[in-house]
Amino acid sequence: MLELLFAALIDTSVAVIDPGTVYVHEWGAVTFTQEQVFFGTAPLEGDIPAPLLPDDWDEPVARAPVVYFYGAPFSGVFRVGVASGAFVETAPEPTSLSDTRPMPMLPESYTAQWSLSGDLEGPASALRETGYIECIPADLMESWRTPPSHVLQFSDGTSEKFVYYECALTPLESSSFSPVILNGGNARLDHAYQGQAVRFVRSGGTVSAELIEAGGALHRISMEADSPEMVETLCGWAGGGMKTAELQAMWDTWSGWVSGSSWEGDELLMFPFPSTTVEGMTSIRLVPDQMLDVEYTRFFIGFVSAEHSSRAPIPEVTS
């Protein structure tokens, strides 16, 4: 068992690497507040509107998503599409940012595009010297740079190890973000959800965590900085598709907020989104200049606050 855990924590991605393939990995986290769904921080300068200013948010900053590139060296165009919503932060600044609504009266939709190249032998990032993203602490950005991904060279002459974007999403219906149900400005985990979740409980100024499934607690999870349990849980949810360093960066991003108990409600639920929901939130596509295949792995988690009155948001399984 210890040997298996050690192997999982070294690298959860076990697929054979094809030298003719570029591998695109993305992790993200989504918080739900009032009737908005946020990936976002500060509004993007320019013509793209911000649905809600940061000072008005009920939830703190949601830092996601972060995109990495592995495999064959490449050059080309990387696109991110938001089918119903708007970008509120991008880094580096995209080469182009387009309104893709077919008609003005329809919900907002945008596409951001970066011209870039990726090479593991590329030079050190110029962006690292400046800190670059004002809303992200420098030490957190260094955590994001830990995975052994390509150094990306952008058309403006800058370089970085990832593409970072944030957006606010407008739900088209109450089930747009399944298994989260939106109702009257409130968000809750669907009672029919049968997967795992981590339940964080605030008590006496401290926050404890437990892994739950089908309404019952499986076991307590340590939230100490040097404990691998939370990252091991994320590795399991990702199904072996993500690298451990990526999931460690994800938990580094959120652990301070979770343990600081600055979230609303008495309890907080963290859970994985199904791939169908992820694809409905945003789309990503790399179009390489070379004759290369592209494979995508996208892993998103959600955070929903809950009251003690809904102590068991995931129902017991009955036969």
C-alpha positions as CSV (number, residue, x, y, z in Angstrom):
1,M,0.0,0.0,0.0
2,L,2.8,2.4,0.9
3,E,4.5,1.6,-2.4
4,L,1.4,2.4,-4.4
5,L,0.8,5.6,-2.5
6,F,4.4,6.7,-3.1
7,A,4.1,6.0,-6.8
8,A,0.9,7.9,-7.0
9,L,2.4,10.9,-5.4
10,I,5.4,11.0,-7.7
11,D,3.2,11.4,-10.8
12,T,-0.4,10.4,-11.4
13,S,0.0,10.5,-15.2
14,V,0.9,7.0,-16.3
15,A,0.1,7.1,-20.0
16,V,2.8,6.3,-22.5
17,I,4.3,9.5,-24.0
18,D,3.9,9.7,-27.8
19,P,6.7,11.9,-29.3
20,G,4.3,13.1,-31.9
21,T,1.7,14.4,-29.4
22,V,1.3,17.6,-27.4
23,Y,-0.4,17.0,-24.0
24,V,-2.5,19.8,-22.6
25,H,-3.3,19.6,-18.9
26,E,-5.7,22.0,-17.2
27,W,-6.8,22.3,-13.5
28,G,-9.4,24.7,-12.2
29,A,-11.6,25.5,-9.3
30,V,-15.1,27.1,-9.3
31,T,-16.8,28.9,-6.4
32,F,-20.5,29.7,-6.4
33,T,-21.8,33.0,-5.1
34,Q,-25.3,34.5,-5.4
35,E,-26.4,34.0,-9.1
36,Q,-22.9,34.1,-10.5
37,V,-20.3,31.4,-11.0
38,F,-16.8,32.7,-10.6
39,F,-13.3,31.7,-11.8
40,G,-12.4,35.3,-11.4
41,T,-10.3,38.1,-9.8
42,A,-10.0,41.6,-11.1
43,P,-11.8,42.9,-14.2
44,L,-9.9,42.7,-17.4
45,E,-8.9,46.1,-18.8
46,G,-10.5,47.0,-22.1
47,D,-14.0,46.4,-23.5
48,I,-14.8,43.1,-21.7
49,P,-17.3,43.9,-18.9
50,A,-16.9,42.5,-15.4
51,P,-20.2,41.0,-14.1
52,L,-19.4,41.9,-10.5
53,L,-16.5,43.8,-9.0
54,P,-14.3,41.9,-6.5
55,D,-15.3,44.1,-3.5
56,D,-18.9,42.9,-4.0
57,W,-18.2,39.2,-4.0
58,D,-19.5,37.0,-1.2
59,E,-16.7,34.5,-1.9
60,P,-13.0,35.3,-2.0
61,V,-10.9,35.2,-5.2
62,A,-11.2,32.0,-7.3
63,R,-7.9,31.3,-8.9
64,A,-8.4,29.1,-11.9
65,P,-7.8,27.7,-14.4
66,V,-4.1,27.0,-15.1
67,V,-3.1,25.3,-18.3
68,Y,0.2,23.4,-19.0
69,F,1.7,21.9,-22.1
70,Y,3.9,18.7,-22.4
71,G,5.2,16.4,-25.0
72,A,6.4,17.4,-28.4
73,P,7.9,20.9,-28.9
74,F,5.4,23.0,-30.9
75,S,4.2,26.4,-32.1
76,G,0.7,27.4,-32.8
77,V,-2.5,29.0,-31.5
78,F,-4.2,28.2,-28.2
79,R,-7.8,29.2,-27.8
80,V,-10.1,29.4,-24.8
81,G,-13.8,29.9,-25.3
82,V,-16.5,30.9,-22.8
83,A,-19.9,30.0,-24.2
84,S,-21.9,31.9,-21.6
85,G,-19.9,34.5,-19.6
86,A,-16.9,36.8,-19.8
87,F,-13.2,36.8,-19.0
88,V,-12.2,38.8,-16.0
89,E,-8.5,38.0,-16.0
90,T,-6.0,36.5,-18.4
91,A,-2.2,36.0,-18.2
92,P,-0.3,36.5,-20.3
93,E,-2.4,39.0,-22.2
94,P,-4.0,37.2,-25.1
95,T,-3.1,38.0,-28.7
96,S,-6.7,38.6,-29.4
97,L,-10.0,38.6,-27.4
98,S,-13.2,38.4,-29.4
99,D,-16.9,38.7,-28.7
100,T,-18.4,35.6,-30.2
101,R,-22.1,36.3,-29.7
102,P,-24.0,35.7,-32.9
103,M,-26.5,38.4,-31.8
104,P,-26.2,41.2,-29.2
105,M,-29.3,40.2,-27.3
106,L,-27.9,36.7,-26.5
107,P,-25.8,35.9,-23.4
108,E,-22.2,37.0,-23.5
109,S,-19.6,34.7,-25.1
110,Y,-15.9,35.3,-25.8
111,T,-12.9,33.6,-27.2
112,A,-9.3,34.4,-26.1
113,Q,-6.4,33.4,-28.3
114,W,-2.7,33.2,-27.6
115,S,0.1,32.7,-30.3
116,L,2.8,30.7,-28.6
117,S,5.4,28.0,-28.8
118,G,6.4,25.4,-26.2
119,D,9.8,23.8,-25.6
120,L,11.2,22.2,-22.5
121,E,14.6,23.6,-23.4
122,G,13.4,27.2,-23.6
123,P,14.9,30.1,-21.7
124,A,14.0,31.2,-18.2
125,S,10.8,33.1,-18.0
126,A,11.0,36.9,-18.1
127,L,7.6,37.0,-16.3
128,R,9.1,35.3,-13.2
129,E,11.3,38.3,-12.6
130,T,8.4,40.7,-12.4
131,G,5.8,38.6,-10.5
132,Y,3.5,39.5,-13.4
133,I,0.0,38.8,-12.1
134,E,-0.9,41.4,-9.6
135,C,-3.7,39.4,-8.0
136,I,-1.6,36.3,-7.5
137,P,1.1,36.2,-4.7
138,A,4.6,35.4,-6.0
139,D,5.0,32.3,-3.9
140,L,1.8,30.9,-5.3
141,M,3.0,31.5,-8.9
142,E,6.2,29.6,-8.1
143,S,4.0,26.7,-7.0
144,W,2.2,26.9,-10.3
145,R,5.6,26.7,-12.1
146,T,6.6,23.5,-10.3
147,P,5.2,20.9,-12.9
148,P,7.8,19.9,-15.5
149,S,5.9,21.4,-18.4
150,H,7.1,23.3,-21.4
151,V,8.4,26.9,-21.1
152,L,6.0,28.8,-23.3
153,Q,7.2,31.6,-25.6
154,F,4.5,34.2,-26.4
155,S,4.2,36.5,-29.4
156,D,4.9,39.6,-27.3
157,G,8.4,38.2,-26.3
158,T,7.5,37.1,-22.8
159,S,7.6,33.6,-21.5
160,E,5.9,31.5,-18.8
161,K,5.2,27.9,-17.9
162,F,1.4,28.2,-18.0
163,V,-1.5,30.0,-19.5
164,Y,-3.9,31.5,-16.8
165,Y,-7.4,32.7,-17.3
166,E,-10.4,33.5,-15.2
167,C,-14.0,34.2,-16.0
168,A,-17.5,34.6,-14.6
169,L,-20.1,32.3,-16.1
170,T,-23.7,33.0,-16.6
171,P,-25.9,29.9,-16.1
172,L,-28.4,29.2,-18.9
173,E,-30.5,26.9,-16.7
174,S,-30.5,25.7,-13.1
175,S,-28.5,22.5,-13.9
176,S,-25.9,24.2,-16.1
177,F,-23.2,23.3,-13.5
178,S,-24.3,19.8,-12.5
179,P,-24.0,18.4,-9.9
180,V,-24.5,21.9,-8.5
181,I,-28.1,23.1,-8.6
182,L,-28.8,26.8,-8.8
183,N,-32.1,28.0,-7.3
184,G,-33.2,31.5,-6.4
185,G,-29.6,32.8,-6.1
186,N,-28.5,29.8,-4.0
187,A,-26.3,27.0,-4.9
188,R,-26.3,23.5,-3.5
189,L,-24.9,20.1,-4.3
190,D,-27.6,17.9,-6.0
191,H,-29.1,15.5,-3.5
192,A,-28.9,12.8,-6.2
193,Y,-25.1,13.1,-6.4
194,Q,-23.5,9.8,-5.6
195,G,-19.8,10.7,-5.8
196,Q,-17.2,11.6,-3.3
197,A,-16.7,15.0,-1.7
198,V,-14.6,16.5,1.1
199,R,-16.6,18.2,3.8
200,F,-14.9,21.0,5.7
201,V,-16.5,21.9,9.0
202,R,-15.7,25.0,11.0
203,S,-15.6,24.5,14.8
204,G,-14.0,26.4,17.6
205,G,-11.9,28.5,15.3
206,T,-10.4,25.5,13.4
207,V,-11.4,23.6,10.3
208,S,-11.6,19.9,10.0
209,A,-12.0,17.8,6.9
210,E,-13.6,14.4,6.1
211,L,-14.0,12.4,3.0
212,I,-17.6,11.5,2.4
213,E,-19.6,9.4,0.0
214,A,-23.3,8.7,-0.2
215,G,-24.0,10.6,2.9
216,G,-21.5,8.8,5.2
217,A,-18.0,9.8,6.3
218,L,-15.3,7.5,5.0
219,H,-12.5,9.0,7.0
220,R,-10.9,12.2,8.4
221,I,-8.4,14.0,6.2
222,S,-5.4,15.8,7.5
223,M,-5.1,19.4,6.3
224,E,-1.6,19.9,7.6
225,A,0.8,21.5,5.0
226,D,3.1,18.4,5.0
227,S,0.3,15.9,4.8
228,P,-0.2,14.2,1.3
229,E,-3.8,13.1,2.1
230,M,-5.6,16.0,0.4
231,V,-3.4,15.8,-2.7
232,E,-3.9,12.0,-2.7
233,T,-7.7,12.6,-2.7
234,L,-7.4,14.9,-5.7
235,C,-5.2,12.4,-7.5
236,G,-7.9,9.8,-7.0
237,W,-10.6,12.1,-8.4
238,A,-8.4,13.0,-11.4
239,G,-8.3,9.3,-12.3
240,G,-4.6,9.3,-13.1
241,G,-4.8,11.9,-15.8
242,M,-3.0,14.8,-14.0
243,K,0.5,15.1,-12.6
244,T,0.9,15.2,-8.8
245,A,2.8,18.5,-9.0
246,E,-0.2,20.0,-10.8
247,L,-2.6,18.8,-8.1
248,Q,-0.2,20.0,-5.4
249,A,-0.3,23.4,-7.0
250,M,-4.1,23.3,-7.0
251,W,-4.2,22.5,-3.3
252,D,-1.5,25.1,-2.5
253,T,-3.9,27.6,-4.2
254,W,-6.9,26.8,-2.1
255,S,-5.6,25.4,1.2
256,G,-5.1,28.8,2.9
257,W,-8.6,29.9,2.1
258,V,-10.2,26.7,3.2
259,S,-8.2,26.4,6.5
260,G,-8.7,30.2,7.2
261,S,-12.5,29.5,7.2
262,S,-13.3,32.7,5.4
263,W,-16.0,31.0,3.4
264,E,-19.7,31.5,4.0
265,G,-21.9,29.0,5.8
266,D,-21.1,26.5,8.5
267,E,-19.7,23.9,6.1
268,L,-17.9,23.8,2.8
269,L,-18.1,21.0,0.3
270,M,-15.3,20.3,-2.3
271,F,-16.1,17.9,-5.1
272,P,-15.0,17.0,-8.6
273,F,-16.9,18.1,-11.7
274,P,-17.8,15.6,-14.4
275,S,-16.1,16.1,-17.8
276,T,-19.4,17.0,-19.4
277,T,-19.9,19.9,-17.0
278,V,-16.3,21.1,-17.6
279,E,-16.8,21.1,-21.3
280,G,-20.0,23.2,-20.9
281,M,-18.2,25.8,-18.8
282,T,-15.3,26.6,-21.2
283,S,-13.6,25.0,-24.1
284,I,-9.9,24.8,-24.9
285,R,-8.1,24.0,-28.2
286,L,-4.5,24.0,-29.3
287,V,-4.0,24.3,-33.1
288,P,-0.3,23.5,-33.7
289,D,1.6,24.6,-36.8
290,Q,3.2,21.1,-37.0
291,M,1.6,17.8,-37.9
292,L,1.1,16.9,-34.2
293,D,-1.7,15.2,-32.3
294,V,-3.1,17.0,-29.2
295,E,-4.6,15.3,-26.1
296,Y,-6.4,17.2,-23.4
297,T,-6.9,16.4,-19.7
298,R,-9.1,18.8,-17.8
299,F,-9.7,18.5,-14.0
300,F,-12.0,20.9,-12.1
301,I,-13.3,20.9,-8.6
302,G,-16.1,22.9,-7.1
303,F,-16.7,24.6,-3.8
304,V,-20.2,25.1,-2.4
305,S,-21.0,26.4,1.1
306,A,-23.6,24.6,3.2
307,E,-25.4,25.1,6.5
308,H,-25.4,22.6,9.4
309,S,-29.1,22.0,8.7
310,S,-27.9,20.3,5.5
311,R,-25.3,18.2,7.3
312,A,-25.8,15.3,4.9
313,P,-26.0,16.9,1.4
314,I,-25.2,13.5,-0.1
315,P,-28.0,11.0,0.7
316,E,-27.5,7.5,2.0
317,V,-27.6,4.8,-0.6
318,T,-30.7,2.6,-0.1
319,S,-31.1,-0.8,-1.6
